[in-house]
Amino acid sequence: QVQLVESGGGLVQPGGSLRLSCAASTSIFSFNAMDLGWYRQAPGKERALVASINTAGIPYYTDSVKGRFTLSRENAKKTVYLQMNSLKPEDTAVYYCNVPLRGNNYWGRGTQVTVSS
């Protein structure tokens, strides 16, 4: 009912930047009425919330990314963006887009972010 496609991952050196995108498609629900989140999962670790944005456009960030990551949404394009600056090796993970909606959790397939010199 909601399909999410992430893009923008890749290999970047420490201190570099990447912008992730999550494009949503749905024939039933309104994108404007969706909260969206970005999670990440590093090898051997559990998937964890990185940032989220509500329908009013108000973002939340986990402490480890505050001041470095910026989350925004463009409702006309049904897309949410995660601008990641000052990347660190510990940011290396697969990043997933998430929509919690009516008791269900919708996930994308993820995009790999690798921060390494």
One Martini backbone bead per residue (centre of mass of N, CA, C, O) as a GRO file, in nm:
protein
  117
    1GLN     BB    1   0.052   0.065  -0.015
    2VAL     BB    2   0.361   0.139   0.046
    3GLN     BB    3   0.629   0.275  -0.136
    4LEU     BB    4   0.991   0.261  -0.091
    5VAL     BB    5   1.273   0.463  -0.222
    6GLU     BB    6   1.609   0.458  -0.204
    7SER     BB    7   1.878   0.709  -0.228
    8GLY     BB    8   2.240   0.818  -0.227
    9GLY     BB    9   2.440   0.630  -0.171
   10GLY     BB   10   2.786   0.554  -0.052
   11LEU     BB   11   3.118   0.660  -0.087
   12VAL     BB   12   3.291   0.832   0.183
   13GLN     BB   13   3.469   1.053   0.339
   14PRO     BB   14   3.565   1.188   0.601
   15GLY     BB   15   3.362   1.487   0.613
   16GLY     BB   16   3.152   1.430   0.426
   17SER     BB   17   2.875   1.408   0.183
   18LEU     BB   18   2.518   1.326   0.180
   19ARG     BB   19   2.209   1.251  -0.010
   20LEU     BB   20   1.909   1.130   0.082
   21SER     BB   21   1.636   0.946  -0.064
   22CYS     BB   22   1.264   0.924  -0.037
   23ALA     BB   23   1.028   0.756  -0.228
   24ALA     BB   24   0.679   0.773  -0.253
   25SER     BB   25   0.408   0.529  -0.301
   26THR     BB   26   0.046   0.578  -0.341
   27SER     BB   27  -0.314   0.497  -0.381
   28ILE     BB   28  -0.439   0.576  -0.080
   29PHE     BB   29  -0.244   0.773   0.051
   30SER     BB   30  -0.129   1.061   0.199
   31PHE     BB   31   0.172   1.205   0.223
   32ASN     BB   32   0.093   1.446   0.413
   33ALA     BB   33  -0.003   1.215   0.644
   34MET     BB   34   0.303   1.143   0.688
   35ASP     BB   35   0.529   0.992   0.864
   36LEU     BB   36   0.895   0.998   0.872
   37GLY     BB   37   1.188   0.775   0.854
   38TRP     BB   38   1.528   0.715   0.958
   39TYR     BB   39   1.730   0.431   0.940
   40ARG     BB   40   1.992   0.218   1.086
   41GLN     BB   41   2.232  -0.056   0.992
   42ALA     BB   42   2.481  -0.216   1.133
   43PRO     BB   43   2.698  -0.445   1.171
   44GLY     BB   44   2.571  -0.622   1.448
   45LYS     BB   45   2.320  -0.431   1.458
   46GLU     BB   46   2.058  -0.254   1.527
   47ARG     BB   47   1.797  -0.093   1.433
   48ALA     BB   48   1.795   0.273   1.408
   49LEU     BB   49   1.711   0.582   1.478
   50VAL     BB   50   1.785   0.901   1.327
   51ALA     BB   51   1.519   1.027   1.183
   52SER     BB   52   1.230   1.255   1.184
   53ILE     BB   53   0.905   1.345   1.029
   54ASN     BB   54   0.630   1.528   1.026
   55THR     BB   55   0.349   1.677   0.892
   56ALA     BB   56   0.474   1.971   0.987
   57GLY     BB   57   0.805   1.943   0.955
   58ILE     BB   58   0.912   1.821   1.219
   59PRO     BB   59   1.211   1.735   1.352
   60TYR     BB   60   1.411   1.448   1.444
   61TYR     BB   61   1.711   1.368   1.645
   62THR     BB   62   1.964   1.201   1.714
   63ASP     BB   63   2.237   1.282   1.890
   64SER     BB   64   2.466   1.177   1.682
   65VAL     BB   65   2.337   1.393   1.440
   66LYS     BB   66   2.336   1.654   1.555
   67GLY     BB   67   2.437   1.913   1.329
   68ARG     BB   68   2.468   1.713   1.055
   69PHE     BB   69   2.170   1.652   1.008
   70THR     BB   70   1.902   1.688   0.752
   71LEU     BB   71   1.549   1.699   0.747
   72SER     BB   72   1.321   1.669   0.465
   73ARG     BB   73   1.022   1.776   0.281
   74GLU     BB   74   0.841   1.700  -0.040
   75ASN     BB   75   0.520   1.671  -0.113
   76ALA     BB   76   0.500   1.704  -0.426
   77LYS     BB   77   0.725   1.450  -0.445
   78LYS     BB   78   0.717   1.237  -0.223
   79THR     BB   79   0.976   1.342  -0.047
   80VAL     BB   80   1.268   1.257   0.144
   81TYR     BB   81   1.548   1.415   0.312
   82LEU     BB   82   1.905   1.337   0.387
   83GLN     BB   83   2.138   1.543   0.515
   84MET     BB   84   2.492   1.460   0.523
   85ASN     BB   85   2.736   1.575   0.741
   86SER     BB   86   3.023   1.508   0.875
   87LEU     BB   87   3.120   1.229   0.828
   88LYS     BB   88   3.151   0.909   0.984
   89PRO     BB   89   3.238   0.590   1.029
   90GLU     BB   90   2.982   0.542   1.228
   91ASP     BB   91   2.773   0.590   0.976
   92THR     BB   92   2.797   0.317   0.885
   93ALA     BB   93   2.527   0.191   0.677
   94VAL     BB   94   2.203   0.099   0.645
   95TYR     BB   95   1.947   0.291   0.497
   96TYR     BB   96   1.608   0.351   0.610
   97CYS     BB   97   1.283   0.384   0.521
   98ASN     BB   98   0.988   0.508   0.711
   99VAL     BB   99   0.632   0.413   0.762
  100PRO     BB  100   0.388   0.490   0.992
  101LEU     BB  101   0.063   0.320   0.931
  102ARG     BB  102  -0.202   0.197   1.065
  103GLY     BB  103  -0.010  -0.029   1.223
  104ASN     BB  104   0.211   0.001   1.007
  105ASN     BB  105   0.529  -0.090   0.853
  106TYR     BB  106   0.720   0.080   0.618
  107TRP     BB  107   0.978  -0.028   0.384
  108GLY     BB  108   1.265  -0.015   0.250
  109ARG     BB  109   1.570  -0.154   0.112
  110GLY     BB  110   1.794   0.041   0.105
  111THR     BB  111   2.112   0.225   0.169
  112GLN     BB  112   2.448   0.249   0.130
  113VAL     BB  113   2.682   0.368   0.383
  114THR     BB  114   3.028   0.471   0.340
  115VAL     BB  115   3.288   0.558   0.577
  116SER     BB  116   3.605   0.610   0.414
  117SER     BB  117   3.966   0.620   0.340
   0.00000   0.00000   0.00000
